[in-house]
Amino acid sequence: MRRQSILKKLPIGIGVVTALFGAAGLFVKSACAPYMWGSSVGTFTSFCYSDVGPLYFGRGFADQLIPYFEIAEQSRHLEYPVLTGLQMWLANSLAHLSSQNSASLFVYITWIMNLIFIAVAVMIFAKIRKPNNEANWWMAFSPAVFFVLAINWDALPVLAVVCAIFYWQRDRPFASGVMIAIGTAAKLFPALLIPAFVLDALRKRNYAAAALVSSSSAFFWVFINLPVYVNANTGWWEFYNFSRTRGIDFGSIYLAIRYLLDFNTSTNVANSIGLAAVAVAFLVALIFHRKLSAVEIFLLLLGAFLLFNKVYSPQYWLWLSPVFALVLKSRTQWIVWNITQLLYFFGIWRYLLFLQDANASGAINEQVYSIILLVQWFATFALIISVLQKAIKGSSRSRLGRGRIRP
C-alpha cells in the first residue's frame, strides 16, 4: 500500500468550520472572565466554568513556576501528565510576554491551542475511512467541541488518538505507536489503543505490527517522560498518585449510588472495580476480537474505563465523540447520545450551583443530579452495547482497521 502523508490533501474547509464552531463556544465561555472561570454562582449560572483559570493561580503559573520542578506554596505539584504540563508551560510563557493580564492571556492562549488541535483532529478524522461519511460533519459540529473544549486540556490527546487510528488503518504501526505515546503522555486514555491494535493485528496474524505498535508506543512514551522522571521525580509521580488516591468525585456511578441509596464506595474498592471493568472488557474483546474492529475494541475498553471510573468529567464527552462517530451509522443514535451528554453538561453546573447557593434559581439537588447522571451513564453504556452487538452479530459491522482497505 502506498504510504499517504497525514498532512497531504487535508480537507481545510471542514477544519475551518470546526474552528469557527469551536471559537463560538469559546466566545460564550469568555463571559466568565470576571470570575477567572473559577467556582462561583456567576460561573455555574452561565455554564462557563473552566479548569484553566483556577489552575493558573493554584499551580504556580502566576509566579512562573516550572511544572513538576517547582511547587507553589500551600499547593501541590501539577496533577497532569508531562505533555499537558508542557502545553500549560508554553501557554504561560507566551502569556507572560505581556506585563498585563497574564492570567486571562494564559486562558485564551490555552483555548487557541485547543482550538487548533481539535480543528486538525477533525481534518484528519475526515481522512479516515468509515462506514458513514456524514460523520465528518458530526464531528465538525459536535456539541462537545462547542461546550467542553474550553474546560481542560483534552484536545491534544484527542488529536493523537485520531492520528493513531489514521496510521493504523494505513498499516503504519510504528507511526501509530508514536501517536499513542504522545497521547498517553498528555492524558492516560490513549494507552487503551495499544491492546485494541494488538488484538486487531493478532486477528490478521500480523505479529510484526503487534510488536511494532507496542514497542514504539512504549519507547516514545519513555522518551517523552524520562527527562522529567529523572530530574523531577516527585512532580512526575503526582499525576499517578493523584489518580490512585482521588476519592469518589462528580459524575461517577458511585456518587449516584451514594446519593440515591446512601451506600458509600471506598476509593480502594472503586479502584478495584475500575480495573476489573477494564479487565473484563479486555476479556470480551479477546473472545470476540475476530468480529470486532480495532476502533470497536477501543470503544469497549474506553467505555469500561470511563463508566466505572471514580469521576466522569464533562470533557469525557470530547474523548468519546470521535470514537462513536467512527463506528455509528445511525444519525438518530448520535443525536440521542449527544442530548444525554448535553443534559449532563447542564446538570453538573446546576448541581455545583446548588453547592454554592442552595437557594439559587435553577439549582438542582443531589437526587435530581444523580438521576441526570444515571441517564447519561446508561445512555453511554447502552450505545456501546448496541455497537458491539451489531458488530458481533455481523448485521452492521464497521470495516475500520480490518486488514488492508483500498482507497
N, C-alpha and C positions, 0 to 999 in steps of 0.2 A: 504493500500500500504506500502510495506517495505521501510523504510527510507534509502536513499542512501547518504553516505558522499560525499560532494562535492570534496574531495581530493582522493577518492577511485578510483583506476584504471584510473588515469589521463593519457591521451594519450601523453606521454612525447615526442614522435617523432615529432608531429606537433608543440609542444611548442618550441622544439629546432630549427625547420625550421623557425618558426616565429621570434625567437630571432636572428638567423643568418641573415634573410632578413632585419629585423629592424636594426641590427648592421651595415649592409652595408649602409643603409640610413644615419645612424649617422656618419659613416666614411666619407661619402660625405660631410655632414654638417661641419665636422671638418676643411674644407678648409677655413672657415670664422673665425677661431681662431685669426688671426692677427687683425681682426676688432671687436673682442669680440661679434661677431654675431649681432652687432647693425646696425642702419641705415647708410648705406654708399653705394657708387657706386659699390664697390667691392662685398659687401654682396648681393645686389639685382641682380647684374650681374650673380653671382654664385648660386642664388636661395637658399641661406643657412641662411637666417635671422632666429633668434630665440629670443623670449622674455626673455629667461633665463639669458643671459649675461647682457643686459641692466638693468634688474631689480636687479641684484646683486649690482650694484652701485646705482641705483635710489631709492631703498627702504631700504637702510641702512645695507644690508648684509655684505658689505665690512667692516663696522665698528662693525660687530657682534651684531647689534641691534636685539631685540626680536620683531617679528612681532606683531602688534596690541598694544603692551605695550609701544613701543618706536617708535619715528619717526625721520627720518633723516632731517637735516636742508634743507630748501628750497625744501621740498618734501611733501608727504602726507603719510597717513597710507596705508598699503598693501590692495589692492583692490580685494582680493580673499577670499573665504570662509575659515573657520578655518583649515580644514584638508589639503587643499592645502598649507596654511601657515605653517602647521606642517611639511609637506614634504619639503618645502623650508628651514625651520629652521634646520631640521635634515641633509639635504644635506650640509648646510652651516657649521654646527658643525663639520661634517666629513671633509669638505674641509679645515677648519682652524686647523685641527690636523697637517697639514703641514705648515711650516713657509713661503713657497714659492708657487707661482702660485695658490693661493687660489681661485682666480676668475675663472680660467679655470677648476680647480677641481670642483668647485660648478656646473658648467655647465655639466661636464662629469658625475659626481655623479647623478645629476638630470636625465640625459639621461639614465643611467644604471637603475635607479629606474623605469623610464617609460618603459624601455625595459622589465624588469621583470614583471611589471604589465600587459603589453599587451600580453606577452607570456603566462602567467597564464590565462588571459582572453580568449585567443584563445583555450587553452586546455579545459577550462570549456565550452566554446561555442561548442566544438566538442561533448560534452556530452548531449547537449540539442537536443531533438528530433525535427526534422524539415522536411519539405517536400522535401528537396534536400540535401543529404549528401555531394554532391560536394561543398556545401557552406563552409564546413570546410576548404577546400583549398583556396576558395575565400578569406577567412579571413586571412589565413596564408600568402598568397601572395598579400594581399590588398595593392594597391599603397598608401593608406593613411598611412599604417604602415611605409612604406619606406620614404615618402615625408614629413609628417607632425608630426610624433611622437616627434620630437625634438623641435617643435615650442613653446610649452606651457606645462602645467601640466594637460593633459587630459586623460592619461592612467588609473589613479586610478578611476575616476568616470565611465569610460567605463567598467572597471573590475567589479565595483559594480553593474552596470546595468545588465551585463551578469550573475552575481551571483544571482541577484534578480529574473531574468527570470528563471534561473535553478531551484531555490527553488519553485517558483510559479508553475511551471509545475509539480512539485512533491508534490503538496498540502502541502507546508510548509509555510504558510503565515507569521508566526512570523519571521522566518529566512529571508524571502523575505523583510519584513519591515525593519529589521536591515540593510540589504544591501542597501535599498533605503535611509535610514538615512545616512549611510556612504557616498554614492554617492552625496547626496544633500549637505552634509557638505563639499564636495570637489568642486563641481560645481552645479549649480541650476537645470539643466535639468533632472536629475534622479527623481525629485519630480513628474514629469509627469507620472511616473509609477503608482502612487497611484490611480488616477482616472481610469486609464486603468485596473488595477487589481480589483478595487472595482466594476466597471461595469461588468467585467467578472464574479466576484463572485455573483453579483446580478442576472445575467442571469442564473446561476446554482442554484439560491436560497440558496446559501451558505453564509448566513448573518454573521455567525461567522467568516468566513475567511475575509470578507469585513471589519468587525470591527477590527480583529486582525492585518491585514496588515496596516490599517490606524493608529491604536493606537501604534503599535510597532515602526513604522517609525517616528511618532511624538515624542514618548517618547525618543527614542535614538538620534534623531536629537537635542532635547533639552539637553539631557545628554551630548552630544559632545560639544555643543555650550555654555552651561551655564557658565562654568568657565571663558571663555574669555569675554562673555557678562557682567558678574558681575564685573570682575576685570579690563577689558579694554574696556569699553562700547563704547567709541568714535572710537577706532580702529575696533571694531566688526562691527559697523554700516557702515564703509567705503565702503564695497562691495555693500551694498544695496543702499546707497546714490549715489555711482558712477553709478550703473546700472540705477537708475532713472534719473539722470541729464545728463548722457552722451549724446552727440549730435549725429547727423546722421554721421555714420562712414563708413569705407570701406566695400564693399560687399553688402550693403543694397539696397533693391529695391528703396528706397527713394533717394539714392545717384545717381542711374542711371537716375531716373526721373529728378533730378536737372540738371544733365549734358546734357541730351538729350532734355528735354522740358523746361528747365530754370524755373522750378517750385520748390520752396523750401517748405519742410515739416518741421514744427517746432518739437522740441523734445517732447512737450506735446502731439501734435497730433499723432506723431509716437508711443508714449507710449500707447495712447488710441487705435490706430489701432491694435497694437500688442496684447493688452489684449482682444480686440474684436475678433481678429482672433482665439485666443485660446478658447474663449467662444463659438464661432460658431463651431469650431472643436469639442468641448465637446458636443454641442447640436447634431451635426451629429452623434457622437459616441453613444449618448444616444438613438437616434432614431433607429440606426442600430446595437445596441450592441449585439443583438441576432444572428447576422450574421457575426460579426467581432470577431476575436481572440483578446486576451489581447495585443499581440505584434502589431497587426494591429491598434488597438486603440492607442497604444503608438506612433506608427509611425505617425498617423494622428495628434495627439497633438504636438509631437516634430516638425513635419513639419511646422505646423502653427506657433509655437514658433520661429523657426529659419528663415523661409522665410519672416516673417513680423517684424523681429527684426530690431533694429537700426544699427546692424552690422552683417555681415556674415564673420566670420573669416575662414581662410583656414582649421583650425583644426576641424571645424564642419563636415568636410569630415569623420574624425575618429569617431565622435559621431554617424553619420548616418550609417556607414558601417555595423556594426553587426546587426542593425535593418533591413536594406534592405536584408542582407544575410540570415536572418531568414525567410523572407516572400517570397522572389523571387524564382521562379523555372527556369526562363529563363536566361541562361548564357549570351545571347546577351544583354538583358536589363542591367545586371550587368556590362558588359564591356562598353556599351554605356554611362551609367551613370558615371562610373569612368573616362571615357575620358573627359566628360564635367567638372568634378571636377578637373582633371589634367589641363585642359585648363585654368580654373580659377586660379589654383595654379600658373601657369607660368604668367598669365595675371596680377595678383595683384603685383608681384615683378617687372614686366616690367613697370607697371604704377608708382610704387614707385621710380623706377629708373628715370622715366621721371620727377618726382617731385624733385629729387636730381639734375639731369642734363638733361634738355630737349633735348640736342643735343647728348646724349649718344647713342651709337649704340644699337639698339634693343628696345629702349624706346618706349612706346605707350602713346598716349594722352588720355584725358578724354573720348572722343567719342568711341574710339576703346575699351578702358577698359570697358565702360558701356555696349557695345554690348556683350563682353565676359561675363560680369556679368549677363546679361539677359539670355544668352544661358544656363549658369549654373542654374539660378533661375528657368527657365521654364522647364528644363530637370528634376530637382528635383520635381517640382510641378506636372509635367505630370506623373512621375513614381509613386508618391504617389496616384494620382487619378487612375492610372491603377491598382495598387494593391487593392485599396478599391473597385473599380468597379467589379473586378473579384470576390472578396470575397462576396460582396453584391449579385451579380447575382448567386453566388454559383457554377460558372463554374470551378474555380480553387482555392478552399478555403483551406487555411492553417488550420491545426488542432492544432496549438500551443495554449496551455492554455485552450483547450476545455475539461473541465472535467478531468476524470482520463484516462491517456493514458498508456496502458500496455507497459512495456519494451519490 
